[in-house]
């Protein structure tokens, strides 16, 4: 049994993920389409944790047959899938594998390639959540989630502060990987998908799994939706209260951020269940379902395509820069032009997904 609302939520997250990852110009991007600089929350900060949440939703359906098949089959499937997703993420950051040095092409050194990232975090969270799901029941998953969130809070307080330069996430990654394997977009080496901050991110997946399992077992009824709404409001409220002592911070993936985003996800999924499954208002859903059917492939296409736009030139400008400065910015101004660039790229990726869906081509890992 599958629920259309879950597929739609997945599609919404991919739609927004592509838009926020591909502005024409980062410096002239509307504020809601940017991550919070450090502490705080924007709509963009909601996107990635929600993707992890829907990964958990899907696990309550996809792992059912493997659970029944025994440990060997189950863990073979889980480890294989996690390994492939992690490798794809690494290759995506290594792409195009070569670089120009003094006018000559040379292999891009592995020693300077980012290790962790979006797909790598998905892979690790999926792997560890799958192990937990196999060995412990729902109550145990709730206990793990509470211990992980409180434990992460104590770790950050015990081994650093909550600043960009002094946090424990950075310290562990620097010790384990060194600066050349980290994300450099914050002005210094710091990976927002670092190893230590993956611990609380597992809870986003576990939360999605528990919610999906609850819906699967109870069915979509008014009572189910009402209870989910109350749970979502409670979790989001706890996250906001905890924010006073442990600020909501996407880049550190703080425990308050986890509770707040899971709470929002439960609320939004509840509303989608009501609109789509109860009221049957679903004529608008196909657009998002296209992204939900080839999620990983279309995300990779969106990222690799932008990299290619930076490699090849039109005249003396990279294609990416040319499209913004010579097409979208003159057409609509810097801010709206930057958004239209991202929206057009999202629609390009959607068109690819639409063609795949019409031909019944679905690429799964």
C-alpha positions as CSV (number, residue, x, y, z in Angstrom):
1,X,0.0,0.0,0.0
2,X,1.3,3.4,-1.0
3,X,-0.1,6.8,-0.1
4,X,-0.1,9.5,-2.8
5,X,0.4,12.2,-0.2
6,X,3.8,10.8,0.7
7,X,4.9,10.8,-2.9
8,X,3.7,14.4,-3.3
9,X,5.6,15.5,-0.2
10,X,8.7,13.9,-1.7
11,X,8.1,15.7,-5.0
12,X,7.6,19.0,-3.2
13,X,11.0,18.7,-1.5
14,X,12.8,17.8,-4.7
15,X,11.2,20.8,-6.5
16,X,12.3,23.2,-3.8
17,X,15.7,21.5,-3.5
18,X,16.5,22.2,-7.1
19,X,15.2,25.8,-6.9
20,X,17.2,26.7,-3.8
21,X,20.4,25.0,-5.1
22,X,20.4,26.8,-8.5
23,X,20.0,30.6,-8.1
24,X,21.2,32.7,-11.0
25,X,23.2,34.7,-8.6
26,X,23.6,33.9,-4.9
27,X,24.1,37.5,-4.0
28,X,20.8,38.6,-5.5
29,X,18.6,35.8,-4.2
30,X,15.3,36.4,-2.3
31,X,15.9,35.8,1.4
32,X,13.5,32.9,1.9
33,X,15.5,31.0,-0.8
34,X,18.7,31.2,1.3
35,X,19.8,29.2,4.3
36,X,20.0,31.0,7.6
37,X,23.5,32.4,8.0
38,X,23.9,30.5,11.3
39,X,21.3,30.3,14.0
40,X,17.8,30.8,12.8
41,X,15.4,29.2,10.2
42,X,14.3,30.0,6.7
43,X,11.9,28.0,4.4
44,X,15.1,26.7,2.6
45,X,16.3,25.1,5.8
46,X,13.1,23.0,5.8
47,X,13.9,21.3,2.5
48,X,16.7,18.8,3.3
49,X,15.4,17.5,6.7
50,X,12.0,17.0,5.0
51,X,13.7,14.9,2.4
52,X,15.2,12.7,5.1
53,X,11.7,12.5,6.7
54,X,10.2,11.2,3.5
55,X,13.1,8.7,3.2
56,X,11.9,7.4,6.5
57,X,8.3,7.4,5.3
58,X,9.2,5.2,2.3
59,X,11.2,2.8,4.5
60,X,8.1,1.5,6.2
61,X,7.0,0.3,2.8
62,X,10.2,-0.7,1.1
63,X,11.8,-2.7,3.9
64,X,8.7,-4.8,4.7
65,X,9.6,-7.7,2.3
66,X,13.3,-7.6,3.3
67,X,12.4,-7.8,7.0
68,X,10.4,-10.9,6.4
69,X,13.2,-12.5,4.3
70,X,15.7,-12.6,7.2
71,X,18.8,-10.8,8.3
72,X,21.1,-11.7,5.4
73,X,18.7,-10.5,2.7
74,X,17.8,-7.4,4.7
75,X,21.3,-6.2,5.4
76,X,22.5,-7.0,1.9
77,X,19.9,-4.8,0.4
78,X,20.4,-2.0,3.0
79,X,24.2,-1.9,2.8
80,X,24.1,-2.2,-1.0
81,X,21.7,0.7,-1.4
82,X,23.5,2.9,1.2
83,X,26.9,2.2,-0.5
84,X,25.6,3.1,-3.9
85,X,24.0,6.4,-2.7
86,X,27.1,7.4,-0.8
87,X,29.3,6.6,-3.9
88,X,27.0,8.6,-6.2
89,X,27.3,11.6,-3.8
90,X,31.0,11.4,-3.7
91,X,31.3,11.1,-7.5
92,X,28.9,14.0,-7.9
93,X,31.3,16.2,-5.9
94,X,34.4,14.8,-7.8
95,X,32.7,15.4,-11.2
96,X,34.0,16.4,-13.8
97,X,37.0,14.4,-12.5
98,X,39.5,16.7,-14.3
99,X,40.5,20.3,-14.0
100,X,42.6,22.8,-15.9
101,X,46.0,23.7,-14.4
102,X,48.2,26.2,-16.4
103,X,46.1,25.5,-19.5
104,X,46.5,21.7,-19.2
105,X,43.9,19.2,-18.2
106,X,44.8,17.1,-15.1
107,X,42.9,14.6,-12.9
108,X,41.1,16.3,-10.1
109,X,42.9,15.0,-7.0
110,X,40.9,12.8,-4.7
111,X,42.8,14.4,-1.8
112,X,40.9,17.6,-2.5
113,X,37.4,16.1,-3.0
114,X,34.6,16.6,-0.5
115,X,33.8,13.4,1.3
116,X,30.5,14.2,3.0
117,X,27.4,15.9,1.5
118,X,23.7,15.6,0.8
119,X,23.6,12.1,-0.7
120,X,26.2,10.9,1.7
121,X,24.1,12.0,4.6
122,X,21.0,10.4,3.2
123,X,23.0,7.1,2.8
124,X,24.4,7.1,6.3
125,X,21.0,8.0,7.9
126,X,19.3,5.4,5.8
127,X,21.9,2.8,6.8
128,X,21.8,3.5,10.6
129,X,18.0,3.9,10.7
130,X,17.7,0.5,8.9
131,X,19.9,-1.1,11.5
132,X,17.8,0.4,14.3
133,X,14.5,-0.7,12.7
134,X,15.7,-4.3,12.4
135,X,16.8,-4.7,16.0
136,X,14.4,-2.5,18.0
137,X,10.6,-1.8,18.1
138,X,8.8,1.5,18.0
139,X,9.3,2.3,21.7
140,X,13.0,1.6,21.4
141,X,13.2,3.9,18.3
142,X,11.6,6.7,20.4
143,X,14.1,6.1,23.2
144,X,17.0,6.2,20.8
145,X,15.7,9.4,19.3
146,X,15.5,11.1,22.7
147,X,19.0,9.8,23.7
148,X,20.5,10.9,20.4
149,X,19.1,14.4,20.6
150,X,20.0,15.0,24.2
151,X,23.4,13.3,23.7
152,X,24.2,15.4,20.7
153,X,23.3,18.6,22.7
154,X,25.7,17.5,25.5
155,X,28.5,16.6,23.0
156,X,28.4,20.1,21.4
157,X,28.4,21.8,24.7
158,X,31.2,19.6,26.1
159,X,33.6,19.7,23.2
160,X,33.3,23.3,21.9
161,X,30.9,26.1,21.5
162,X,28.1,26.8,19.0
163,X,30.1,29.1,16.8
164,X,31.2,28.4,13.2
165,X,34.9,28.3,14.2
166,X,34.6,26.4,17.5
167,X,32.0,23.7,17.2
168,X,32.5,20.0,17.8
169,X,31.2,19.1,14.3
170,X,34.1,21.0,12.7
171,X,36.7,19.7,15.2
172,X,35.8,16.0,14.5
173,X,35.8,16.5,10.7
174,X,39.1,18.4,10.8
175,X,40.7,15.6,12.9
176,X,39.2,12.8,10.8
177,X,39.3,14.2,7.2
178,X,41.4,17.4,7.2
179,X,40.3,20.7,5.7
180,X,40.7,19.7,2.0
181,X,37.8,17.2,2.2
182,X,35.4,19.7,3.7
183,X,32.8,22.1,2.2
184,X,34.4,25.5,1.7
185,X,31.3,27.6,1.1
186,X,31.1,29.1,4.6
187,X,34.3,31.1,4.2
188,X,36.4,28.4,6.0
189,X,36.4,24.6,5.9
190,X,33.2,23.4,7.5
191,X,30.8,20.8,6.3
192,X,27.1,21.2,7.2
193,X,26.7,17.5,6.4
194,X,29.6,16.5,8.7
195,X,30.0,13.2,10.5
196,X,28.9,14.2,14.0
197,X,25.9,16.1,12.9
198,X,24.7,13.0,11.1
199,X,23.7,11.6,14.5
200,X,20.7,13.9,15.0
201,X,19.8,13.7,11.3
202,X,19.1,10.0,11.8
203,X,16.2,11.0,14.0
204,X,14.6,12.8,11.0
205,X,14.6,9.5,9.2
206,X,13.4,7.6,12.2
207,X,10.6,10.1,12.7
208,X,9.5,9.7,9.1
209,X,9.5,5.9,9.5
210,X,7.4,6.0,12.7
211,X,4.9,8.4,11.1
212,X,4.7,6.3,7.9
213,X,4.2,3.1,10.0
214,X,1.5,4.7,12.0
215,X,-0.4,5.8,8.9
216,X,0.1,2.4,7.3
217,X,-1.2,0.5,10.4
218,X,-4.1,2.9,11.3
219,X,-5.2,4.0,7.8
220,X,-6.0,7.5,6.7
221,X,-8.9,8.5,8.9
222,X,-9.9,11.7,10.6
223,X,-8.7,10.3,13.9
224,X,-5.3,9.5,12.4
225,X,-4.9,12.9,10.9
226,X,-6.0,14.6,14.1
227,X,-3.5,12.7,16.2
228,X,-0.7,13.4,13.7
229,X,-1.5,17.1,13.7
230,X,-1.4,17.2,17.5
231,X,1.9,15.3,17.5
232,X,3.3,17.7,14.9
233,X,2.3,20.8,16.8
234,X,3.8,19.3,20.0
235,X,7.1,18.5,18.4
236,X,7.4,21.9,16.7
237,X,6.6,23.6,20.0
238,X,9.2,21.7,21.9
239,X,11.7,22.6,19.2
240,X,10.9,26.3,19.5
241,X,11.1,26.1,23.3
242,X,14.5,24.3,23.2
243,X,15.7,26.9,20.7
244,X,16.1,29.3,23.7
245,X,18.9,27.1,25.1
246,X,20.0,25.2,22.0
247,X,19.4,27.4,19.0
248,X,17.7,26.1,15.8
249,X,20.6,25.8,13.4
250,X,20.5,23.8,10.2
251,X,24.3,23.8,9.6
252,X,24.9,22.3,13.0
253,X,21.7,20.2,12.7
254,X,20.9,21.0,16.3
255,X,18.4,18.9,18.2
256,X,15.9,21.8,18.4
257,X,16.2,22.0,14.6
258,X,15.4,18.2,14.3
259,X,12.3,18.5,16.5
260,X,11.1,21.7,14.8
261,X,11.4,20.3,11.3
262,X,9.9,16.9,12.1
263,X,7.0,18.7,13.7
264,X,6.5,20.8,10.6
265,X,6.8,17.7,8.4
266,X,4.1,15.9,10.4
267,X,1.8,18.9,10.2
268,X,2.3,19.3,6.4
269,X,1.9,15.6,5.8
270,X,-1.3,15.6,7.8
271,X,-2.7,18.4,5.7
272,X,-1.7,16.6,2.5
273,X,-3.3,13.4,3.7
274,X,-6.5,15.3,4.4
275,X,-6.6,17.1,1.1
276,X,-5.4,14.2,-1.1
277,X,-6.6,11.0,0.6
278,X,-9.7,12.2,2.4
279,X,-11.1,15.0,0.2
280,X,-9.6,13.5,-3.0
281,X,-8.5,16.9,-4.3
282,X,-5.6,15.6,-6.3
283,X,-5.8,17.1,-9.8
284,X,-2.8,19.3,-8.9
285,X,-0.5,16.5,-7.6
286,X,0.9,15.1,-10.8
287,X,3.5,17.8,-11.1
288,X,5.1,16.8,-7.8
289,X,4.6,13.1,-8.4
290,X,6.9,13.3,-11.4
291,X,9.8,14.4,-9.2
292,X,8.7,11.7,-6.6
293,X,9.1,8.9,-9.1
294,X,12.7,9.4,-10.2
295,X,13.9,11.4,-7.2
296,X,17.6,10.4,-7.0
297,X,18.2,10.5,-10.8
298,X,16.6,13.9,-11.2
299,X,18.5,15.3,-8.3
300,X,21.8,14.1,-9.7
301,X,20.8,15.6,-13.1
302,X,20.1,18.9,-11.5
303,X,23.5,19.1,-9.8
304,X,25.6,17.7,-12.6
305,X,23.9,19.8,-15.2
306,X,24.8,23.0,-13.2
307,X,28.4,21.8,-12.9
308,X,28.6,21.4,-16.7
309,X,27.2,24.9,-17.1
310,X,30.2,26.2,-15.1
311,X,32.7,24.2,-17.2
312,X,31.7,25.3,-20.7
313,X,31.6,28.8,-22.0
314,X,29.5,31.0,-24.3
315,X,32.0,33.6,-25.5
316,X,34.2,34.4,-22.5
317,X,31.6,33.5,-19.8
318,X,30.6,30.1,-18.3
319,X,27.2,29.1,-19.6
320,X,25.8,29.5,-16.1
321,X,27.0,33.1,-15.8
322,X,26.0,34.0,-19.4
323,X,22.4,32.8,-18.8
324,X,22.1,35.0,-15.8
325,X,23.9,38.1,-16.8
326,X,22.9,38.1,-20.5
327,X,19.4,36.5,-20.4
328,X,17.6,36.4,-17.1
329,X,19.0,39.6,-15.4
330,X,18.2,41.9,-18.4
331,X,14.8,40.3,-18.7
332,X,13.6,40.5,-15.1
333,X,16.2,42.3,-13.0
334,X,18.8,40.8,-10.6
335,X,16.5,39.3,-7.9
336,X,13.6,38.1,-10.0
337,X,16.0,37.0,-12.8
338,X,18.0,34.9,-10.3
339,X,14.7,33.2,-9.3
340,X,13.6,32.7,-12.9
341,X,17.0,31.1,-13.6
342,X,16.4,28.6,-10.8
343,X,12.7,28.1,-11.7
344,X,13.6,27.5,-15.4
345,X,16.3,24.9,-14.4
346,X,13.8,23.2,-12.1
347,X,11.3,23.0,-15.0
348,X,14.0,21.6,-17.3
349,X,14.6,18.8,-14.8
350,X,10.9,18.3,-14.5
351,X,10.5,17.9,-18.2
352,X,13.1,15.2,-18.2
353,X,11.2,13.4,-15.4
354,X,7.9,13.9,-17.3
355,X,9.4,12.2,-20.3
356,X,10.7,9.3,-18.2
357,X,7.3,8.9,-16.5
358,X,5.5,8.8,-19.9
359,X,7.9,6.1,-21.1
360,X,7.6,4.2,-17.7
361,X,11.3,4.6,-17.0
362,X,12.0,4.5,-13.3
363,X,15.6,4.4,-12.1
364,X,15.9,2.9,-8.6
365,X,18.9,2.2,-6.4
